[in-house]
Amino acid sequence: MKYIFIFIINQYIKASPERFRGKCVFTPSCSLYSLESFKRFGTIGGIYLTFSRLGRCVPRNSGEDLVPEKIKYYPSFLKYI
């Protein structure tokens, strides 16, 4: 299941117009953050981290926001779903 999301995100990155690239207030961009979170934490963790990142995406927030090493209260077996 996570590979479907990874495929979709990769297609979005390839298809996004040049004028939108580099406009993200965070480093890495939201799509790259989402891609990394799906690779590390699987489907459930990737969805959770992606939506939490999108919730933080407001103009007054900016800077470096990396994928965390661990998610609090996240059962490790969900990584494989």
CORZIDA-V694022 format. One record per pair of residues at least 24 apart in sequence whose ideal C-beta (glycine too) atoms are under 10 Angstrom apart, sorted by the first residue. I is the first residue (numbers start at 1). J is the second residue. D is the distance in whole Angstrom. If there is no record, write none. Layout:
i->I j->J d->D
i->I j->J d->D
//
This chain:
i->1 j->38 d->10
i->1 j->42 d->8
i->1 j->43 d->5
i->1 j->44 d->9
i->1 j->46 d->10
i->1 j->81 d->7
i->2 j->37 d->10
i->2 j->38 d->5
i->2 j->39 d->8
i->2 j->40 d->10
i->2 j->41 d->9
i->2 j->42 d->5
i->2 j->43 d->5
i->2 j->44 d->9
i->2 j->45 d->9
i->2 j->46 d->6
i->2 j->47 d->10
i->2 j->79 d->9
i->2 j->80 d->9
i->2 j->81 d->8
i->3 j->38 d->9
i->3 j->39 d->10
i->3 j->43 d->9
i->4 j->38 d->10
i->4 j->43 d->9
i->5 j->34 d->8
i->5 j->35 d->9
i->5 j->37 d->10
i->5 j->38 d->5
i->5 j->39 d->10
i->5 j->42 d->9
i->5 j->43 d->6
i->5 j->46 d->6
i->5 j->47 d->8
i->5 j->50 d->9
i->6 j->34 d->9
i->6 j->35 d->6
i->6 j->38 d->5
i->6 j->39 d->7
i->6 j->43 d->10
i->6 j->46 d->8
i->8 j->34 d->10
i->8 j->35 d->10
i->8 j->38 d->10
i->9 j->33 d->10
i->9 j->34 d->6
i->9 j->35 d->5
i->9 j->36 d->10
i->9 j->37 d->10
i->9 j->38 d->7
i->9 j->39 d->10
i->9 j->46 d->9
i->9 j->50 d->9
i->10 j->35 d->7
i->24 j->57 d->8
i->24 j->62 d->9
i->24 j->65 d->10
i->25 j->56 d->9
i->25 j->57 d->7
i->25 j->58 d->8
i->25 j->59 d->7
i->25 j->60 d->9
i->25 j->61 d->6
i->25 j->62 d->4
i->25 j->63 d->8
i->25 j->65 d->9
i->26 j->53 d->8
i->26 j->56 d->8
i->26 j->57 d->7
i->26 j->61 d->7
i->26 j->62 d->7
i->26 j->63 d->7
i->26 j->64 d->7
i->26 j->65 d->5
i->26 j->66 d->9
i->27 j->62 d->9
i->27 j->63 d->7
i->27 j->64 d->5
i->27 j->65 d->7
i->27 j->66 d->9
i->28 j->64 d->8
i->28 j->65 d->8
i->28 j->66 d->7
i->28 j->67 d->9
i->30 j->54 d->6
i->30 j->56 d->10
i->30 j->57 d->6
i->30 j->65 d->9
i->32 j->67 d->9
i->33 j->57 d->10
i->33 j->65 d->7
i->33 j->66 d->8
i->33 j->67 d->6
i->34 j->67 d->9
i->35 j->67 d->9
i->36 j->66 d->8
i->36 j->67 d->5
i->37 j->67 d->5
i->37 j->68 d->9
i->37 j->71 d->9
i->38 j->67 d->10
i->39 j->67 d->9
i->40 j->67 d->6
i->40 j->68 d->9
i->40 j->69 d->9
i->40 j->70 d->10
i->40 j->71 d->9
i->40 j->79 d->8
i->41 j->67 d->8
i->41 j->68 d->9
i->41 j->70 d->9
i->41 j->71 d->6
i->41 j->74 d->7
i->41 j->76 d->10
i->41 j->78 d->8
i->41 j->79 d->6
i->41 j->81 d->10
i->42 j->74 d->10
i->42 j->77 d->9
i->42 j->78 d->6
i->42 j->79 d->5
i->42 j->80 d->6
i->42 j->81 d->5
i->43 j->78 d->8
i->43 j->79 d->9
i->43 j->80 d->9
i->43 j->81 d->5
i->44 j->71 d->10
i->44 j->74 d->8
i->44 j->75 d->9
i->44 j->78 d->5
i->44 j->79 d->8
i->44 j->80 d->10
i->44 j->81 d->6
i->45 j->71 d->6
i->45 j->74 d->6
i->45 j->75 d->10
i->45 j->76 d->10
i->45 j->78 d->6
i->45 j->79 d->7
i->45 j->81 d->9
i->46 j->79 d->10
i->48 j->74 d->8
i->48 j->78 d->9
i->49 j->74 d->10
//
